[in-house]
């Protein structure tokens, strides 16, 4: 079992700026509260000891996230490794468990309440990323923040679209602002840029559609009627009325032939 390194606590006057990123350390808060706005880092400890699965809990115990009333602290006082699951499973109360390890960059701690050997209730999650300790936000807070951000962008998009649509098709003549009001039809013009933009959108959508199916073929032996009658004299056309040829497909019914 690795020995627990004893690092002296920083002085109350000005030793905290090395532990907390951002300058002066924040006031101590009860463990379990929302402390996602702060992070902890002790560069002196990192320079003195390796950050691995055996000593990472001693490093985590220096942070303000650590609850000194947990079961792990009782094991430390009895010279037992604080993450020994064989002893923690026999106790009840608050405890910390090391759930994920990617040495030496990432360590994930889970704070949970143990009511029995197999009954635990997760409470909070902390992680050590490259020597800096953070409190992970709760899932409900993540969903709330992302939904609020999405609603903000959607509302902003509708506001921008409505303001753009009000200006399409109308032009404001700055020189005639003080003149008598004219009919609205005199102010309507065509915005060719908007027309071209809409045409480009429609053309892009049309290219994505499948091509139209070809017309059905004519039956065998069918000769299409001649429509050119310019070479026939008018007197012969009036004297000899010609009978229009019969289309065998039309005679079969209107539903037999597709119309284009």
Buried (B, 14 or more C-beta within 10 A) or exposed (E): EEEBEEBEEBEEEEBBEBBBEEEEBEEEEEBEEEBEEBBBBBEEBBEEBEBEEBBBBBBBBBBBBBBEEBBBBBBBEEEBBBBEEEBBEEBEEBBBBBEEBEEBEEBBBBBBBBEEEEEBEEBBBBBBEEBBBBBBBBEEEEEEEEEEEEEEEEEEEEEEEEEEEEEEEEEEEEEEEEEEEEEEEEBEEEBEEBEEEEEEEEEEEEEEEEEEEEEEEEEEEEEEEEEEEEEEEEEEEEEEEEEEEEEEBEEEEEEEBEEE
